[in-house]
Amino acid sequence: MAKRDDHDAYIAAAPEPFRAVLSQVRAQLSRALPDADDIVKYDMPGLQIAGTVIAGYAAFSKPCGLHVDPRAIAAHADEIAALKLKATRTGIAFPASRPIPAELIATLAESSRRETGV
């Protein structure tokens, strides 16, 4: 994908199957973190508070990804595993056809915020 300057441009440049789910993830993160600023860092959109990145999202070749603080992933590992989602230390990969539930996105975003101390 081409370099993006903002969230809308990132989503518009993503392959069509990912656009709707990326828009949903963005909206869910914005609701969970209403005082966060939109950013694009390392060519990935995200939200930050007081200069600290709290969450980010992305489209890759096949899956989408939600990226939060590693401690948030660890704290909610059972919930993530119960949904049969693939988690790494800093993110969760999921297919566009089976997005992360809105409640879990909110929980992870709020947990990430607490863990980063902002």
MOPAC internal coordinates of N, CA, C and O (Angstrom, degrees):
PM7 1SCF
backbone

  N    0.0000 0     0.00 0     0.00 0    0    0    0
  C    1.4540 1     0.00 0     0.00 0    1    0    0
  C    1.5164 1   109.14 1     0.00 0    2    1    0
  O    1.2310 1   121.14 1   -28.56 1    3    2    1
  N    1.2989 1   115.42 1   151.44 1    3    2    1
  C    1.4611 1   121.75 1   179.70 1    5    3    2
  C    1.5242 1   110.52 1   -72.38 1    6    5    3
  O    1.2310 1   120.87 1   -18.54 1    7    6    5
  N    1.3014 1   115.95 1   161.46 1    7    6    5
  C    1.4570 1   121.18 1   177.63 1    9    7    6
  C    1.5157 1   109.83 1   -62.06 1   10    9    7
  O    1.2310 1   120.32 1   -43.10 1   11   10    9
  N    1.3323 1   117.00 1   136.90 1   11   10    9
  C    1.4505 1   122.29 1  -179.36 1   13   11   10
  C    1.5139 1   110.71 1  -114.71 1   14   13   11
  O    1.2310 1   120.69 1   -32.25 1   15   14   13
  N    1.3174 1   116.29 1   147.75 1   15   14   13
  C    1.4564 1   121.32 1   178.63 1   17   15   14
  C    1.5249 1   112.59 1  -100.54 1   18   17   15
  O    1.2310 1   120.02 1   160.90 1   19   18   17
  N    1.3252 1   117.56 1   -19.10 1   19   18   17
  C    1.4591 1   119.43 1  -178.26 1   21   19   18
  C    1.5286 1   110.50 1  -152.97 1   22   21   19
  O    1.2310 1   121.04 1    -5.37 1   23   22   21
  N    1.3146 1   115.61 1   174.63 1   23   22   21
  C    1.4638 1   120.77 1  -177.16 1   25   23   22
  C    1.5235 1   111.81 1   -61.81 1   26   25   23
  O    1.2310 1   120.12 1   134.49 1   27   26   25
  N    1.3286 1   117.37 1   -45.51 1   27   26   25
  C    1.4681 1   119.90 1  -179.34 1   29   27   26
  C    1.5221 1   110.91 1   -60.02 1   30   29   27
  O    1.2310 1   120.53 1   136.92 1   31   30   29
  N    1.3179 1   116.59 1   -43.08 1   31   30   29
  C    1.4637 1   120.36 1  -179.94 1   33   31   30
  C    1.5285 1   110.56 1   -66.83 1   34   33   31
  O    1.2310 1   120.19 1   141.25 1   35   34   33
  N    1.3352 1   117.25 1   -38.75 1   35   34   33
  C    1.4630 1   120.85 1   178.32 1   37   35   34
  C    1.5273 1   109.84 1   -60.43 1   38   37   35
  O    1.2310 1   120.93 1   130.24 1   39   38   37
  N    1.3218 1   115.82 1   -49.76 1   39   38   37
  C    1.4648 1   120.50 1  -178.37 1   41   39   38
  C    1.5266 1   110.66 1   -63.32 1   42   41   39
  O    1.2310 1   120.17 1   137.58 1   43   42   41
  N    1.3194 1   117.28 1   -42.42 1   43   42   41
  C    1.4657 1   120.97 1   179.45 1   45   43   42
  C    1.5274 1   111.78 1   -63.46 1   46   45   43
  O    1.2310 1   120.05 1   148.62 1   47   46   45
  N    1.3283 1   117.50 1   -31.38 1   47   46   45
  C    1.4613 1   121.54 1  -178.87 1   49   47   46
  C    1.5316 1   112.68 1   -83.83 1   50   49   47
  O    1.2310 1   120.23 1   167.08 1   51   50   49
  N    1.3216 1   117.16 1   -12.92 1   51   50   49
  C    1.4653 1   120.78 1  -179.97 1   53   51   50
  C    1.5269 1   109.81 1   -70.73 1   54   53   51
  O    1.2310 1   120.20 1   -26.04 1   55   54   53
  N    1.3235 1   117.22 1   153.96 1   55   54   53
  C    1.4634 1   119.17 1   174.70 1   57   55   54
  C    1.5315 1   110.12 1   -55.52 1   58   57   55
  O    1.2310 1   120.61 1   -36.01 1   59   58   57
  N    1.3114 1   116.44 1   143.99 1   59   58   57
  C    1.4615 1   122.11 1  -173.76 1   61   59   58
  C    1.5289 1   113.97 1   -50.18 1   62   61   59
  O    1.2310 1   118.62 1   137.61 1   63   62   61
  N    1.3284 1   120.24 1   -42.39 1   63   62   61
  C    1.4673 1   118.70 1  -178.20 1   65   63   62
  C    1.5355 1   114.19 1   -61.44 1   66   65   63
  O    1.2310 1   120.01 1   160.23 1   67   66   65
  N    1.3287 1   117.59 1   -19.77 1   67   66   65
  C    1.4650 1   121.43 1  -177.33 1   69   67   66
  C    1.5219 1   113.69 1   -93.63 1   70   69   67
  O    1.2310 1   119.48 1   161.99 1   71   70   69
  N    1.3016 1   118.60 1   -18.01 1   71   70   69
  C    1.4672 1   121.35 1  -169.97 1   73   71   70
  C    1.5206 1   113.92 1   -59.37 1   74   73   71
  O    1.2310 1   120.11 1   132.22 1   75   74   73
  N    1.3208 1   117.39 1   -47.78 1   75   74   73
  C    1.4693 1   119.85 1  -177.66 1   77   75   74
  C    1.5251 1   111.41 1   -63.68 1   78   77   75
  O    1.2310 1   120.30 1   135.60 1   79   78   77
  N    1.3268 1   117.04 1   -44.40 1   79   78   77
  C    1.4591 1   119.15 1  -178.43 1   81   79   78
  C    1.5262 1   111.03 1   -68.75 1   82   81   79
  O    1.2310 1   119.40 1   143.01 1   83   82   81
  N    1.3243 1   118.76 1   -36.99 1   83   82   81
  C    1.4633 1   120.57 1   176.39 1   85   83   82
  C    1.5230 1   110.78 1   -63.60 1   86   85   83
  O    1.2310 1   120.29 1   140.35 1   87   86   85
  N    1.3203 1   117.06 1   -39.65 1   87   86   85
  C    1.4727 1   120.55 1   176.86 1   89   87   86
  C    1.5243 1   110.61 1   -62.74 1   90   89   87
  O    1.2310 1   120.39 1   139.89 1   91   90   89
  N    1.3248 1   116.86 1   -40.11 1   91   90   89
  C    1.4604 1   120.57 1   178.82 1   93   91   90
  C    1.5270 1   111.37 1   -66.20 1   94   93   91
  O    1.2310 1   120.47 1   136.24 1   95   94   93
  N    1.3362 1   116.71 1   -43.76 1   95   94   93
  C    1.4653 1   120.25 1   178.96 1   97   95   94
  C    1.5188 1   109.56 1   -61.91 1   98   97   95
  O    1.2310 1   120.19 1   135.87 1   99   98   97
  N    1.3148 1   117.24 1   -44.13 1   99   98   97
  C    1.4674 1   120.97 1   178.36 1  101   99   98
  C    1.5217 1   110.48 1   -58.05 1  102  101   99
  O    1.2310 1   120.05 1   132.39 1  103  102  101
  N    1.3277 1   117.51 1   -47.61 1  103  102  101
  C    1.4634 1   121.61 1  -179.20 1  105  103  102
  C    1.5284 1   111.19 1   -62.98 1  106  105  103
  O    1.2310 1   120.43 1   138.25 1  107  106  105
  N    1.3292 1   116.79 1   -41.75 1  107  106  105
  C    1.4632 1   120.29 1  -179.82 1  109  107  106
  C    1.5248 1   111.35 1   -65.92 1  110  109  107
  O    1.2310 1   120.30 1   139.14 1  111  110  109
  N    1.3148 1   117.04 1   -40.86 1  111  110  109
  C    1.4624 1   120.12 1   176.78 1  113  111  110
  C    1.5226 1   110.97 1   -64.90 1  114  113  111
  O    1.2310 1   120.32 1   138.88 1  115  114  113
  N    1.3140 1   116.99 1   -41.12 1  115  114  113
  C    1.4646 1   120.70 1   179.75 1  117  115  114
  C    1.5284 1   111.33 1   -63.57 1  118  117  115
  O    1.2310 1   120.36 1   141.50 1  119  118  117
  N    1.3317 1   116.93 1   -38.50 1  119  118  117
  C    1.4732 1   119.90 1   177.06 1  121  119  118
  C    1.5267 1   111.11 1   -67.40 1  122  121  119
  O    1.2310 1   120.52 1   140.10 1  123  122  121
  N    1.3157 1   116.61 1   -39.90 1  123  122  121
  C    1.4637 1   120.70 1  -178.75 1  125  123  122
  C    1.5259 1   112.42 1   -72.12 1  126  125  123
  O    1.2310 1   120.88 1   152.08 1  127  126  125
  N    1.3330 1   115.92 1   -27.92 1  127  126  125
  C    1.4730 1   121.79 1  -177.12 1  129  127  126
  C    1.5341 1   109.18 1  -127.47 1  130  129  127
  O    1.2310 1   119.86 1  -113.76 1  131  130  129
  N    1.3361 1   117.88 1    66.24 1  131  130  129
  C    1.4687 1   120.13 1  -172.14 1  133  131  130
  C    1.5235 1   114.83 1   -63.41 1  134  133  131
  O    1.2310 1   119.73 1   157.51 1  135  134  133
  N    1.3133 1   118.11 1   -22.49 1  135  134  133
  C    1.4598 1   120.50 1  -179.39 1  137  135  134
  C    1.5323 1   112.97 1   -96.61 1  138  137  135
  O    1.2310 1   120.52 1  -171.89 1  139  138  137
  N    1.3189 1   116.60 1     8.11 1  139  138  137
  C    1.4745 1   120.94 1  -179.11 1  141  139  138
  C    1.5201 1   111.05 1   -83.92 1  142  141  139
  O    1.2310 1   121.25 1   -26.78 1  143  142  141
  N    1.3111 1   115.22 1   153.22 1  143  142  141
  C    1.4595 1   122.60 1   176.44 1  145  143  142
  C    1.5227 1   109.57 1   -98.75 1  146  145  143
  O    1.2310 1   120.78 1   -39.56 1  147  146  145
  N    1.3287 1   116.11 1   140.44 1  147  146  145
  C    1.4574 1   121.27 1   172.87 1  149  147  146
  C    1.5177 1   108.96 1   -70.42 1  150  149  147
  O    1.2310 1   120.99 1   -42.21 1  151  150  149
  N    1.3165 1   115.71 1   137.79 1  151  150  149
  C    1.4679 1   121.62 1   176.44 1  153  151  150
  C    1.5194 1   108.47 1  -140.20 1  154  153  151
  O    1.2310 1   120.97 1   -15.79 1  155  154  153
  N    1.3092 1   115.75 1   164.21 1  155  154  153
  C    1.4557 1   122.45 1   166.66 1  157  155  154
  C    1.5255 1   105.28 1  -131.72 1  158  157  155
  O    1.2310 1   121.07 1   -64.77 1  159  158  157
  N    1.3331 1   115.56 1   115.23 1  159  158  157
  C    1.4579 1   121.47 1   179.13 1  161  159  158
  C    1.5114 1   107.79 1  -131.06 1  162  161  159
  O    1.2310 1   121.18 1   -38.92 1  163  162  161
  N    1.3149 1   115.35 1   141.08 1  163  162  161
  C    1.4604 1   121.15 1  -178.02 1  165  163  162
  C    1.5240 1   110.10 1    53.60 1  166  165  163
  O    1.2310 1   121.00 1  -144.40 1  167  166  165
  N    1.3290 1   115.69 1    35.60 1  167  166  165
  C    1.4615 1   123.32 1   177.23 1  169  167  166
  C    1.5296 1   112.35 1    62.22 1  170  169  167
  O    1.2310 1   120.58 1  -150.23 1  171  170  169
  N    1.3463 1   116.49 1    29.77 1  171  170  169
  C    1.4608 1   121.65 1   179.20 1  173  171  170
  C    1.5305 1   108.12 1  -135.34 1  174  173  171
  O    1.2310 1   119.84 1   -48.58 1  175  174  173
  N    1.3387 1   117.91 1   131.42 1  175  174  173
  C    1.4570 1   119.69 1   178.33 1  177  175  174
  C    1.5233 1   111.15 1   -72.93 1  178  177  175
  O    1.2310 1   121.35 1   -30.09 1  179  178  177
  N    1.3137 1   115.02 1   149.91 1  179  178  177
  C    1.4522 1   119.80 1   179.36 1  181  179  178
  C    1.5046 1   111.21 1  -163.78 1  182  181  179
  O    1.2310 1   121.36 1     6.22 1  183  182  181
  N    1.3149 1   115.01 1  -173.78 1  183  182  181
  C    1.4571 1   122.15 1   178.26 1  185  183  182
  C    1.5108 1   108.53 1  -128.67 1  186  185  183
  O    1.2310 1   121.47 1   -40.27 1  187  186  185
  N    1.3209 1   114.79 1   139.73 1  187  186  185
  C    1.4586 1   119.31 1   179.62 1  189  187  186
  C    1.5201 1   109.79 1  -134.03 1  190  189  187
  O    1.2310 1   121.65 1   -25.55 1  191  190  189
  N    1.3222 1   114.44 1   154.45 1  191  190  189
  C    1.4586 1   122.36 1   175.86 1  193  191  190
  C    1.5176 1   106.58 1  -131.57 1  194  193  191
  O    1.2310 1   120.64 1   -50.76 1  195  194  193
  N    1.3171 1   116.37 1   129.24 1  195  194  193
  C    1.4660 1   122.11 1   178.47 1  197  195  194
  C    1.5293 1   111.47 1    51.81 1  198  197  195
  O    1.2310 1   120.68 1  -140.33 1  199  198  197
  N    1.3282 1   116.31 1    39.67 1  199  198  197
  C    1.4547 1   121.55 1   177.23 1  201  199  198
  C    1.5138 1   115.49 1    79.61 1  202  201  199
  O    1.2310 1   119.70 1  -178.40 1  203  202  201
  N    1.3310 1   118.17 1     1.60 1  203  202  201
  C    1.4555 1   122.32 1  -179.97 1  205  203  202
  C    1.5213 1   109.50 1  -106.65 1  206  205  203
  O    1.2310 1   120.62 1   -54.80 1  207  206  205
  N    1.3193 1   116.43 1   125.20 1  207  206  205
  C    1.4606 1   120.69 1   177.82 1  209  207  206
  C    1.5246 1   108.35 1   -71.95 1  210  209  207
  O    1.2310 1   121.00 1   -53.72 1  211  210  209
  N    1.3290 1   115.69 1   126.28 1  211  210  209
  C    1.4573 1   121.62 1  -179.02 1  213  211  210
  C    1.5204 1   110.90 1   -98.94 1  214  213  211
  O    1.2310 1   120.39 1   138.40 1  215  214  213
  N    1.3324 1   116.86 1   -41.60 1  215  214  213
  C    1.4629 1   120.94 1  -177.55 1  217  215  214
  C    1.5162 1   109.69 1  -153.93 1  218  217  215
  O    1.2310 1   121.17 1   -26.89 1  219  218  217
  N    1.3105 1   115.36 1   153.11 1  219  218  217
  C    1.4551 1   121.62 1   175.29 1  221  219  218
  C    1.5116 1   109.45 1  -144.06 1  222  221  219
  O    1.2310 1   121.01 1   -15.87 1  223  222  221
  N    1.3091 1   115.67 1   164.13 1  223  222  221
  C    1.4587 1   120.17 1   178.66 1  225  223  222
  C    1.5157 1   108.66 1  -143.75 1  226  225  223
  O    1.2310 1   121.00 1   -19.43 1  227  226  225
  N    1.3338 1   115.69 1   160.57 1  227  226  225
  C    1.4557 1   118.83 1  -176.11 1  229  227  226
  C    1.5178 1   110.89 1  -161.17 1  230  229  227
  O    1.2310 1   121.67 1   -17.77 1  231  230  229
  N    1.3183 1   114.40 1   162.23 1  231  230  229
  C    1.4631 1   122.21 1   170.43 1  233  231  230
  C    1.5167 1   106.62 1  -114.67 1  234  233  231
  O    1.2310 1   120.87 1   -48.55 1  235  234  233
  N    1.3151 1   115.94 1   131.45 1  235  234  233
  C    1.4446 1   121.52 1   177.64 1  237  235  234
  C    1.5260 1   108.07 1  -112.23 1  238  237  235
  O    1.2310 1   119.54 1    14.25 1  239  238  237
  N    1.3017 1   118.48 1  -165.75 1  239  238  237
  C    1.4658 1   119.81 1  -176.14 1  241  239  238
  C    1.5230 1   112.69 1   -62.95 1  242  241  239
  O    1.2310 1   119.94 1   142.07 1  243  242  241
  N    1.3216 1   117.71 1   -37.93 1  243  242  241
  C    1.4698 1   120.49 1   178.38 1  245  243  242
  C    1.5230 1   112.06 1  -123.62 1  246  245  243
  O    1.2310 1   119.29 1   129.79 1  247  246  245
  N    1.3455 1   118.97 1   -50.21 1  247  246  245
  C    1.4551 1   117.36 1  -178.31 1  249  247  246
  C    1.5317 1   112.16 1   -94.80 1  250  249  247
  O    1.2310 1   122.08 1    -9.08 1  251  250  249
  N    1.3043 1   113.61 1   170.92 1  251  250  249
  C    1.4612 1   122.48 1   166.10 1  253  251  250
  C    1.5240 1   105.72 1   -99.48 1  254  253  251
  O    1.2310 1   120.84 1   -12.69 1  255  254  253
  N    1.3173 1   116.00 1   167.31 1  255  254  253
  C    1.4525 1   119.07 1   177.88 1  257  255  254
  C    1.5093 1   111.66 1  -140.86 1  258  257  255
  O    1.2310 1   120.94 1   -35.89 1  259  258  257
  N    1.3142 1   115.80 1   144.11 1  259  258  257
  C    1.4542 1   123.51 1   172.03 1  261  259  258
  C    1.5141 1   105.71 1  -117.43 1  262  261  259
  O    1.2310 1   120.26 1   -52.73 1  263  262  261
  N    1.3260 1   117.11 1   127.27 1  263  262  261
  C    1.4617 1   121.50 1  -175.74 1  265  263  262
  C    1.5176 1   109.61 1  -120.47 1  266  265  263
  O    1.2310 1   121.41 1   -53.45 1  267  266  265
  N    1.3386 1   114.90 1   126.55 1  267  266  265
  C    1.4552 1   122.10 1   179.87 1  269  267  266
  C    1.5256 1   108.69 1  -139.17 1  270  269  267
  O    1.2310 1   120.65 1    -1.00 1  271  270  269
  N    1.3105 1   116.37 1   179.00 1  271  270  269
  C    1.4573 1   121.39 1   178.82 1  273  271  270
  C    1.5346 1   109.85 1   -57.90 1  274  273  271
  O    1.2310 1   119.74 1   -41.55 1  275  274  273
  N    1.3292 1   118.11 1   138.45 1  275  274  273
  C    1.4639 1   121.19 1  -179.54 1  277  275  274
  C    1.5302 1   113.45 1   -55.53 1  278  277  275
  O    1.2310 1   120.07 1   147.23 1  279  278  277
  N    1.3199 1   117.48 1   -32.77 1  279  278  277
  C    1.4655 1   120.37 1  -179.82 1  281  279  278
  C    1.5245 1   111.29 1   -68.91 1  282  281  279
  O    1.2310 1   120.21 1   150.32 1  283  282  281
  N    1.3331 1   117.21 1   -29.68 1  283  282  281
  C    1.4684 1   120.49 1   176.10 1  285  283  282
  C    1.5254 1   110.02 1   -69.28 1  286  285  283
  O    1.2310 1   120.73 1   139.18 1  287  286  285
  N    1.3278 1   116.22 1   -40.82 1  287  286  285
  C    1.4697 1   120.21 1   177.02 1  289  287  286
  C    1.5356 1   109.30 1   -61.11 1  290  289  287
  O    1.2310 1   120.46 1   132.54 1  291  290  289
  N    1.3133 1   116.72 1   -47.46 1  291  290  289
  C    1.4645 1   120.97 1  -178.34 1  293  291  290
  C    1.5250 1   111.30 1   -63.40 1  294  293  291
  O    1.2310 1   119.91 1   139.34 1  295  294  293
  N    1.3187 1   117.78 1   -40.66 1  295  294  293
  C    1.4592 1   121.51 1  -177.73 1  297  295  294
  C    1.5277 1   112.51 1   -66.65 1  298  297  295
  O    1.2310 1   120.35 1   155.29 1  299  298  297
  N    1.3136 1   116.93 1   -24.71 1  299  298  297
  C    1.4670 1   121.12 1  -176.92 1  301  299  298
  C    1.5330 1   112.07 1  -118.29 1  302  301  299
  O    1.2310 1   120.97 1  -155.14 1  303  302  301
  N    1.3253 1   115.76 1    24.86 1  303  302  301
  C    1.4668 1   120.94 1  -177.36 1  305  303  302
  C    1.5285 1   112.42 1   -59.28 1  306  305  303
  O    1.2310 1   120.09 1   142.55 1  307  306  305
  N    1.3156 1   117.43 1   -37.45 1  307  306  305
  C    1.4675 1   119.62 1  -179.21 1  309  307  306
  C    1.5274 1   111.36 1   -66.21 1  310  309  307
  O    1.2310 1   120.23 1   137.91 1  311  310  309
  N    1.3260 1   117.16 1   -42.09 1  311  310  309
  C    1.4692 1   121.14 1   178.30 1  313  311  310
  C    1.5243 1   110.68 1   -63.32 1  314  313  311
  O    1.2310 1   121.03 1   137.92 1  315  314  313
  N    1.3192 1   115.64 1   -42.08 1  315  314  313
  C    1.4644 1   121.19 1  -179.91 1  317  315  314
  C    1.5268 1   109.80 1   -64.59 1  318  317  315
  O    1.2310 1   120.72 1   133.98 1  319  318  317
  N    1.3228 1   116.22 1   -46.02 1  319  318  317
  C    1.4701 1   120.77 1  -179.55 1  321  319  318
  C    1.5283 1   111.38 1   -64.78 1  322  321  319
  O    1.2310 1   120.13 1   142.30 1  323  322  321
  N    1.3255 1   117.36 1   -37.70 1  323  322  321
  C    1.4679 1   120.88 1  -179.78 1  325  323  322
  C    1.5291 1   111.39 1   -61.72 1  326  325  323
  O    1.2310 1   120.45 1   151.45 1  327  326  325
  N    1.3289 1   116.74 1   -28.55 1  327  326  325
  C    1.4633 1   121.55 1   178.51 1  329  327  326
  C    1.5323 1   111.75 1   -88.08 1  330  329  327
  O    1.2310 1   120.91 1  -178.69 1  331  330  329
  N    1.3457 1   115.87 1     1.31 1  331  330  329
  C    1.4691 1   122.03 1  -179.76 1  333  331  330
  C    1.5342 1   111.96 1    58.14 1  334  333  331
  O    1.2310 1   121.43 1  -139.64 1  335  334  333
  N    1.3405 1   114.87 1    40.36 1  335  334  333
  C    1.4591 1   121.24 1   176.58 1  337  335  334
  C    1.5168 1   108.80 1   -96.74 1  338  337  335
  O    1.2310 1   120.57 1   -29.97 1  339  338  337
  N    1.3124 1   116.51 1   150.03 1  339  338  337
  C    1.4599 1   121.37 1   179.93 1  341  339  338
  C    1.5316 1   109.01 1   -89.28 1  342  341  339
  O    1.2310 1   121.06 1   -62.01 1  343  342  341
  N    1.3034 1   115.57 1   117.99 1  343  342  341
  C    1.4650 1   120.80 1   179.95 1  345  343  342
  C    1.5194 1   110.60 1  -112.74 1  346  345  343
  O    1.2310 1   121.19 1   -38.17 1  347  346  345
  N    1.3193 1   115.32 1   141.83 1  347  346  345
  C    1.4558 1   122.50 1   169.85 1  349  347  346
  C    1.5239 1   105.83 1  -111.59 1  350  349  347
  O    1.2310 1   120.52 1     7.61 1  351  350  349
  N    1.2888 1   116.62 1  -172.39 1  351  350  349
  C    1.4657 1   119.85 1  -179.98 1  353  351  350
  C    1.5279 1   111.55 1   -61.11 1  354  353  351
  O    1.2310 1   119.78 1   144.13 1  355  354  353
  N    1.3244 1   118.02 1   -35.87 1  355  354  353
  C    1.4655 1   120.58 1  -173.53 1  357  355  354
  C    1.5169 1   114.82 1  -119.82 1  358  357  355
  O    1.2310 1   119.73 1  -176.05 1  359  358  357
  N    1.3129 1   118.12 1     3.95 1  359  358  357
  C    1.4527 1   117.42 1  -176.92 1  361  359  358
  C    1.5074 1   114.26 1  -159.71 1  362  361  359
  O    1.2310 1   122.21 1    -9.26 1  363  362  361
  N    1.3248 1   113.37 1   170.74 1  363  362  361
  C    1.4500 1   121.84 1   177.51 1  365  363  362
  C    1.5205 1   107.50 1  -127.84 1  366  365  363
  O    1.2310 1   120.67 1   -54.19 1  367  366  365
  N    1.3153 1   116.32 1   125.81 1  367  366  365
  C    1.4614 1   121.46 1   176.62 1  369  367  366
  C    1.5206 1   108.24 1   -96.48 1  370  369  367
  O    1.2310 1   121.14 1   -39.28 1  371  370  369
  N    1.3317 1   115.43 1   140.72 1  371  370  369
  C    1.4600 1   119.43 1   179.95 1  373  371  370
  C    1.5239 1   109.22 1  -152.57 1  374  373  371
  O    1.2310 1   120.62 1   -32.87 1  375  374  373
  N    1.3261 1   116.41 1   147.13 1  375  374  373
  C    1.4610 1   118.97 1   178.13 1  377  375  374
  C    1.5322 1   110.20 1   -76.44 1  378  377  375
  O    1.2310 1   120.70 1   -28.02 1  379  378  377
  N    1.3050 1   116.27 1   151.98 1  379  378  377
  C    1.4626 1   120.38 1   178.32 1  381  379  378
  C    1.5252 1   111.26 1   -60.13 1  382  381  379
  O    1.2310 1   120.44 1   152.40 1  383  382  381
  N    1.3093 1   116.76 1   -27.60 1  383  382  381
  C    1.4610 1   120.98 1  -179.13 1  385  383  382
  C    1.5325 1   113.18 1   -76.99 1  386  385  383
  O    1.2310 1   120.36 1   167.84 1  387  386  385
  N    1.3383 1   116.91 1   -12.16 1  387  386  385
  C    1.4668 1   120.94 1  -179.42 1  389  387  386
  C    1.5260 1   109.40 1  -142.05 1  390  389  387
  O    1.2310 1   120.81 1  -108.27 1  391  390  389
  N    1.3439 1   116.06 1    71.73 1  391  390  389
  C    1.4657 1   119.51 1  -176.03 1  393  391  390
  C    1.5254 1   112.91 1   -68.59 1  394  393  391
  O    1.2310 1   121.43 1   -17.21 1  395  394  393
  N    1.3095 1   114.88 1   162.79 1  395  394  393
  C    1.4632 1   121.67 1   176.03 1  397  395  394
  C    1.5286 1   107.60 1   -66.84 1  398  397  395
  O    1.2310 1   119.58 1   -45.80 1  399  398  397
  N    1.3305 1   118.41 1   134.20 1  399  398  397
  C    1.4588 1   120.03 1   178.05 1  401  399  398
  C    1.5387 1   111.95 1   -58.37 1  402  401  399
  O    1.2310 1   121.10 1   -35.14 1  403  402  401
  N    1.3247 1   115.49 1   144.86 1  403  402  401
  C    1.4642 1   121.48 1  -177.44 1  405  403  402
  C    1.5229 1   112.13 1   -55.03 1  406  405  403
  O    1.2310 1   120.53 1   140.24 1  407  406  405
  N    1.3292 1   116.59 1   -39.76 1  407  406  405
  C    1.4658 1   120.01 1  -178.71 1  409  407  406
  C    1.5234 1   111.28 1   -62.68 1  410  409  407
  O    1.2310 1   120.31 1   140.36 1  411  410  409
  N    1.3303 1   117.02 1   -39.64 1  411  410  409
  C    1.4623 1   120.08 1  -179.69 1  413  411  410
  C    1.5266 1   110.47 1   -71.20 1  414  413  411
  O    1.2310 1   120.01 1   142.94 1  415  414  413
  N    1.3211 1   117.58 1   -37.06 1  415  414  413
  C    1.4696 1   119.40 1   176.21 1  417  415  414
  C    1.5193 1   109.87 1   -59.99 1  418  417  415
  O    1.2310 1   120.39 1   133.79 1  419  418  417
  N    1.3329 1   116.86 1   -46.21 1  419  418  417
  C    1.4665 1   120.78 1   179.20 1  421  419  418
  C    1.5272 1   110.65 1   -61.97 1  422  421  419
  O    1.2310 1   120.38 1   135.39 1  423  422  421
  N    1.3172 1   116.88 1   -44.61 1  423  422  421
  C    1.4688 1   121.43 1  -179.87 1  425  423  422
  C    1.5265 1   110.79 1   -60.87 1  426  425  423
  O    1.2310 1   120.29 1   134.83 1  427  426  425
  N    1.3259 1   117.04 1   -45.17 1  427  426  425
  C    1.4659 1   120.67 1   180.00 1  429  427  426
  C    1.5216 1   111.81 1   -65.99 1  430  429  427
  O    1.2310 1   120.43 1   139.46 1  431  430  429
  N    1.3328 1   116.78 1   -40.54 1  431  430  429
  C    1.4705 1   120.26 1   179.57 1  433  431  430
  C    1.5297 1   110.39 1   -64.46 1  434  433  431
  O    1.2310 1   120.55 1   135.16 1  435  434  433
  N    1.3238 1   116.54 1   -44.84 1  435  434  433
  C    1.4535 1   119.97 1   179.91 1  437  435  434
  C    1.5284 1   111.07 1   -66.82 1  438  437  435
  O    1.2310 1   120.15 1   140.56 1  439  438  437
  N    1.3097 1   117.33 1   -39.44 1  439  438  437
  C    1.4653 1   121.61 1   177.53 1  441  439  438
  C    1.5237 1   110.32 1   -64.68 1  442  441  439
  O    1.2310 1   120.52 1   137.79 1  443  442  441
  N    1.3209 1   116.62 1   -42.21 1  443  442  441
  C    1.4610 1   120.89 1   178.90 1  445  443  442
  C    1.5276 1   110.15 1   -61.36 1  446  445  443
  O    1.2310 1   120.77 1   139.14 1  447  446  445
  N    1.3182 1   116.14 1   -40.86 1  447  446  445
  C    1.4698 1   120.53 1   178.45 1  449  447  446
  C    1.5315 1   110.09 1   -62.27 1  450  449  447
  O    1.2310 1   120.45 1   132.58 1  451  450  449
  N    1.3276 1   116.74 1   -47.42 1  451  450  449
  C    1.4622 1   119.52 1   179.01 1  453  451  450
  C    1.5203 1   111.57 1   -60.00 1  454  453  451
  O    1.2310 1   121.04 1   135.45 1  455  454  453
  N    1.3339 1   115.62 1   -44.55 1  455  454  453
  C    1.4641 1   120.33 1  -177.46 1  457  455  454
  C    1.5237 1   112.60 1   -64.83 1  458  457  455
  O    1.2310 1   120.12 1   148.32 1  459  458  457
  N    1.3190 1   117.38 1   -31.68 1  459  458  457
  C    1.4633 1   119.60 1   179.24 1  461  459  458
  C    1.5225 1   112.52 1   -85.11 1  462  461  459
  O    1.2310 1   120.81 1   170.71 1  463  462  461
  N    1.3271 1   116.06 1    -9.29 1  463  462  461
  C    1.4656 1   120.03 1   174.56 1  465  463  462
  C    1.5168 1   115.84 1    76.70 1  466  465  463
  O    1.2310 1   120.19 1  -156.35 1  467  466  465
  N    1.3351 1   117.24 1    23.65 1  467  466  465
  C    1.4860 1   118.69 1   177.36 1  469  467  466
  C    1.5183 1   111.11 1  -115.08 1  470  469  467
  O    1.2310 1   120.10 1   180.00 1  471  470  469

